[in-house]
Amino acid sequence: MNPLRSPRLECLTNTPTGPQDAEQTSPHTALGDPKGVAEGVPTAVRPDPQQGDGRYPVAWLHITVPHGATPTAASRCECGWSHRAFGRARVLALIDNHTDHREHCPLRTAREGRDAA
């Protein structure tokens, strides 16, 4: 035998000659944690790092004063208060009304009384 030549390999398995059905397996139950979108991606929701102190906006005052144009303002509250004003004098009056409404709003006074108790 020549050491430079490799020995002949013989195939020990039978080669199929026609189409055959795939081998059926029993259904497996899932084991372990469910996978995320990709390997290493966490599936749990992380806590919000910006936790507030329980306060949230109830009333908004939006004032627009374009250069050389008429000033406008809008005051809105979740209790249903909603007013708009156009012109300098009316915008200033709406600012005062908005401040007064914040002191007497039923949403704010009920919460402050509940927190005080």
NULO-349754 format. One record per residue: residue in one letter; y, z, x of N, C-alpha, C in turn; residue number from 1. Coordinates in pm, whole numbers, plus 50000, padded with zeros to 5 digits. Each point is the difference from the previous one (the first is absolute). Layout:
<'A', <Y, Z, X>, <Y, Z, X>, <Y, Z, X>, NUM>,
...
END
This chain:
<'M', <49883, 50000, 50084>, <50117, 50000, 49916>, <50123, 50000, 50088>, 1>,
<'N', <50096, 49918, 49965>, <50122, 49986, 50076>, <50096, 50112, 49959>, 2>,
<'P', <50054, 50082, 50096>, <50089, 50110, 49963>, <50134, 49952, 49945>, 3>,
<'L', <50038, 49877, 50024>, <50127, 49948, 49948>, <49989, 49954, 49856>, 4>,
<'R', <49881, 49976, 49953>, <49981, 49958, 49862>, <49968, 50121, 49913>, 5>,
<'S', <50053, 50005, 49883>, <49970, 50109, 49908>, <49871, 49972, 49926>, 6>,
<'P', <49925, 50104, 49966>, <49876, 49977, 49928>, <50028, 49952, 49859>, 7>,
<'R', <49908, 49929, 49942>, <50015, 49951, 49863>, <49995, 50116, 49903>, 8>,
<'L', <50093, 50001, 49906>, <49999, 50103, 49897>, <49927, 49947, 49878>, 9>,
<'E', <49919, 50082, 49946>, <49926, 49960, 49882>, <50057, 50071, 49878>, 10>,
<'C', <50013, 49931, 49892>, <50050, 50056, 49874>, <49882, 50064, 49928>, 11>,
<'L', <50012, 50129, 49971>, <49891, 50071, 49936>, <50016, 50007, 49848>, 12>,
<'T', <50118, 49964, 49946>, <50021, 50007, 49855>, <49979, 49864, 49938>, 13>,
<'N', <49956, 50001, 49877>, <49982, 49875, 49926>, <50133, 49952, 49945>, 14>,
<'T', <50029, 49877, 50009>, <50122, 49941, 49948>, <49975, 49953, 49858>, 15>,
<'P', <50086, 50041, 49902>, <49977, 49956, 49863>, <50024, 49850, 49988>, 16>,
<'T', <49927, 49938, 49910>, <50011, 49855, 49982>, <50079, 49962, 49876>, 17>,
<'G', <50028, 50093, 49910>, <50071, 49968, 49877>, <50095, 50113, 49960>, 18>,
<'P', <50072, 49985, 49886>, <50093, 50104, 49955>, <49925, 50125, 49957>, 19>,
<'Q', <50059, 50115, 50025>, <49942, 50128, 49963>, <50106, 50090, 49939>, 20>,
<'D', <49958, 50092, 49914>, <50093, 50096, 49940>, <50039, 50105, 50104>, 21>,
<'A', <50124, 50051, 49981>, <50046, 50106, 50089>, <49927, 50128, 49967>, 22>,
<'E', <49985, 50086, 50098>, <49929, 50126, 49982>, <50086, 50094, 49916>, 23>,
<'Q', <49946, 50055, 49893>, <50072, 50089, 49910>, <49997, 50142, 50056>, 24>,
<'T', <50116, 50067, 49995>, <50007, 50139, 50044>, <50041, 50086, 49882>, 25>,
<'S', <49972, 50128, 50006>, <50039, 50092, 49892>, <50149, 50032, 50017>, 26>,
<'P', <50070, 50024, 49887>, <50144, 50031, 50011>, <50020, 50134, 50071>, 27>,
<'H', <50096, 50003, 50088>, <50030, 50121, 50077>, <50114, 50075, 49933>, 28>,
<'T', <49995, 50131, 50006>, <50111, 50080, 49950>, <50102, 50015, 50112>, 29>,
<'A', <50126, 50010, 49960>, <50106, 50012, 50100>, <49995, 50138, 50063>, 30>,
<'L', <50013, 50004, 50128>, <50000, 50126, 50073>, <50130, 50015, 50075>, 31>,
<'G', <50053, 50120, 50004>, <50121, 50025, 50076>, <50126, 49972, 49919>, 32>,
<'D', <50113, 50003, 50068>, <50129, 49978, 49936>, <50021, 49851, 49974>, 33>,
<'P', <50075, 49967, 49893>, <50028, 49858, 49977>, <50090, 49946, 50110>, 34>,
<'K', <49980, 49875, 50033>, <50078, 49937, 50106>, <50137, 49960, 49946>, 35>,
<'G', <50100, 50002, 50087>, <50133, 49957, 49964>, <50010, 49849, 50009>, 36>,
<'V', <50121, 49951, 50005>, <50021, 49857, 50009>, <49943, 49946, 50131>, 37>,
<'A', <50022, 50072, 50105>, <49946, 49961, 50131>, <49954, 50126, 50071>, 38>,
<'E', <49920, 49984, 50098>, <49950, 50115, 50074>, <50117, 50074, 50063>, 39>,
<'G', <50006, 50130, 49980>, <50107, 50081, 50057>, <50121, 50017, 49910>, 40>,
<'V', <50001, 49937, 49883>, <50113, 50012, 49909>, <49972, 50116, 49906>, 41>,
<'P', <50088, 50101, 49993>, <49974, 50114, 49912>, <50010, 49960, 49853>, 42>,
<'T', <49913, 50058, 49917>, <50003, 49969, 49858>, <50068, 50110, 49920>, 43>,
<'A', <50019, 50117, 50057>, <50063, 50110, 49929>, <50151, 49982, 50002>, 44>,
<'V', <50065, 50042, 49891>, <50146, 49993, 49992>, <50055, 50120, 50076>, 45>,
<'R', <50087, 49972, 50091>, <50060, 50108, 50079>, <50116, 50062, 49923>, 46>,
<'P', <50031, 50127, 50025>, <50112, 50063, 49930>, <50132, 49937, 50044>, 47>,
<'D', <50095, 50000, 49908>, <50132, 49944, 50028>, <50073, 50090, 50099>, 48>,
<'P', <50042, 49947, 50116>, <50067, 50085, 50097>, <50140, 50042, 49955>, 49>,
<'Q', <50056, 49930, 49901>, <50134, 50033, 49953>, <49989, 50079, 49870>, 50>,
<'Q', <49955, 50122, 50009>, <49989, 50083, 49881>, <50135, 50061, 49970>, 51>,
<'G', <50044, 49984, 49877>, <50131, 50050, 49961>, <49994, 50146, 49958>, 52>,
<'D', <50111, 50048, 49953>, <50009, 50138, 49957>, <49990, 50013, 49848>, 53>,
<'G', <49953, 49895, 49932>, <49983, 50006, 49856>, <50118, 49943, 49922>, 54>,
<'R', <50108, 49970, 50070>, <50117, 49944, 49930>, <49988, 49849, 49994>, 55>,
<'Y', <50058, 49941, 49898>, <50004, 49856, 49987>, <50128, 49962, 49925>, 56>,
<'P', <50050, 49877, 50018>, <50126, 49962, 49935>, <49984, 49990, 49849>, 57>,
<'V', <50104, 50047, 49931>, <50003, 49994, 49854>, <50117, 49913, 49955>, 58>,
<'A', <50113, 50007, 50070>, <50119, 49926, 49961>, <50051, 49918, 50119>, 59>,
<'W', <50054, 49881, 49970>, <50050, 49910, 50103>, <50142, 49957, 49965>, 60>,
<'L', <50084, 49990, 50102>, <50135, 49947, 49986>, <50015, 49889, 50102>, 61>,
<'H', <50021, 49877, 49952>, <50010, 49883, 50087>, <50141, 49945, 49989>, 62>,
<'I', <50073, 49999, 50112>, <50138, 49952, 50002>, <50008, 49879, 50092>, 63>,
<'T', <50064, 49894, 49951>, <50019, 49878, 50078>, <50148, 49969, 50006>, 64>,
<'V', <50051, 49981, 50122>, <50141, 49966, 50018>, <50007, 49881, 50095>, 65>,
<'P', <49983, 49878, 49948>, <50012, 49883, 50087>, <50143, 49984, 50050>, 66>,
<'H', <50015, 49945, 50119>, <50133, 49981, 50058>, <50083, 49905, 49914>, 67>,
<'G', <50111, 50049, 49950>, <50091, 49917, 49921>, <49952, 49975, 49858>, 68>,
<'A', <49901, 50074, 49951>, <49950, 49979, 49864>, <50008, 50132, 49922>, 69>,
<'T', <49964, 49992, 49874>, <50006, 50116, 49912>, <49882, 50093, 50029>, 70>,
<'P', <50027, 50130, 50021>, <49890, 50094, 50022>, <49920, 50022, 49871>, 71>,
<'T', <49869, 50020, 50017>, <49913, 50027, 49885>, <49913, 50120, 50034>, 72>,
<'A', <49953, 50069, 49895>, <49912, 50115, 50020>, <49901, 50007, 49884>, 73>,
<'A', <49883, 50052, 50030>, <49897, 50021, 49899>, <49941, 50138, 50020>, 74>,
<'S', <49990, 50076, 49892>, <49941, 50134, 50004>, <49879, 50000, 49909>, 75>,
<'R', <49887, 50047, 50052>, <49877, 50001, 49921>, <49923, 50127, 50027>, 76>,
<'C', <49934, 50052, 49896>, <49920, 50121, 50011>, <49871, 49978, 49923>, 77>,
<'E', <49894, 50069, 50040>, <49873, 49987, 49931>, <50002, 50057, 49859>, 78>,
<'C', <50097, 50081, 49967>, <50009, 50056, 49865>, <50051, 49897, 49900>, 79>,
<'G', <50047, 49885, 50048>, <50050, 49896, 49911>, <50147, 49969, 50020>, 80>,
<'W', <50071, 50081, 50074>, <50141, 49977, 50030>, <50012, 49871, 50081>, 81>,
<'S', <50083, 49907, 49952>, <50021, 49874, 50070>, <50138, 49948, 49966>, 82>,
<'H', <50088, 49992, 50099>, <50138, 49953, 49980>, <50041, 49910, 50115>, 83>,
<'R', <50089, 49906, 49970>, <50055, 49911, 50101>, <50152, 50001, 49987>, 84>,
<'A', <50068, 49975, 50112>, <50146, 49996, 50000>, <50048, 49888, 50092>, 85>,
<'F', <50110, 49938, 49959>, <50062, 49891, 50077>, <50147, 50033, 50019>, 86>,
<'G', <50051, 49986, 50121>, <50139, 50031, 50030>, <50012, 50136, 50067>, 87>,
<'R', <50103, 50015, 50082>, <50015, 50121, 50083>, <50010, 50128, 49917>, 88>,
<'A', <50085, 50002, 49899>, <50020, 50122, 49919>, <49873, 50037, 49924>, 89>,
<'R', <49933, 49901, 49943>, <49879, 50029, 49923>, <49884, 50043, 50091>, 90>,
<'V', <49992, 49943, 50121>, <49895, 50041, 50094>, <50022, 50145, 50041>, 91>,
<'L', <50126, 50039, 50028>, <50027, 50139, 50036>, <49964, 50094, 49884>, 92>,
<'A', <50029, 49959, 49876>, <49964, 50082, 49884>, <49847, 50011, 49986>, 93>,
<'L', <49929, 49891, 50027>, <49854, 50003, 49990>, <49940, 50092, 50107>, 94>,
<'I', <50061, 50004, 50118>, <49952, 50091, 50104>, <50011, 50144, 49951>, 95>,
<'D', <50113, 50035, 49937>, <50017, 50135, 49945>, <49899, 50028, 49889>, 96>,
<'N', <49978, 49900, 49913>, <49903, 50018, 49890>, <49858, 50016, 50055>, 97>,
<'H', <49967, 49925, 50103>, <49867, 50010, 50060>, <49978, 50140, 50059>, 98>,
<'T', <50102, 50052, 50069>, <49991, 50134, 50058>, <49986, 50104, 49891>, 99>,
<'D', <50075, 49985, 49892>, <49991, 50093, 49888>, <49862, 49991, 49934>, 100>,
<'H', <49948, 49879, 49986>, <49867, 49984, 49938>, <49892, 50067, 50086>, 101>,
<'R', <50011, 49991, 50130>, <49900, 50065, 50087>, <49995, 50150, 49976>, 102>,
<'E', <50113, 50061, 49968>, <50003, 50145, 49975>, <49943, 50035, 49864>, 103>,
<'H', <50004, 49908, 49903>, <49957, 50030, 49864>, <49878, 49920, 49953>, 104>,
<'C', <49938, 49925, 50088>, <49886, 49916, 49962>, <49883, 50089, 49955>, 105>,
<'P', <49935, 49967, 49888>, <49888, 50082, 49952>, <49881, 49998, 50097>, 106>,
<'L', <49982, 49893, 50076>, <49890, 49996, 50095>, <50023, 50096, 50117>, 107>,
<'R', <50124, 50010, 50046>, <50029, 50087, 50113>, <50007, 50146, 49959>, 108>,
<'T', <50059, 50030, 49887>, <50013, 50140, 49958>, <49864, 50058, 49963>, 109>,
<'A', <49911, 49922, 49939>, <49867, 50051, 49965>, <49918, 50029, 50126>, 110>,
<'R', <50011, 49916, 50100>, <49924, 50020, 50123>, <50054, 50120, 50077>, 111>,
<'E', <50133, 50014, 50006>, <50058, 50112, 50073>, <49964, 50132, 49934>, 112>,
<'G', <49997, 50004, 49866>, <49963, 50122, 49929>, <49853, 50033, 50022>, 113>,
<'R', <49914, 49898, 50005>, <49857, 50021, 50021>, <49976, 50049, 50144>, 114>,
<'D', <50073, 49944, 50098>, <49984, 50041, 50139>, <50052, 50142, 50022>, 115>,
<'A', <50102, 50038, 49927>, <50059, 50132, 50017>, <49907, 50109, 49945>, 116>,
<'A', <49919, 49964, 49903>, <49914, 50101, 49935>, <49884, 50041, 50081>, 117>,
END
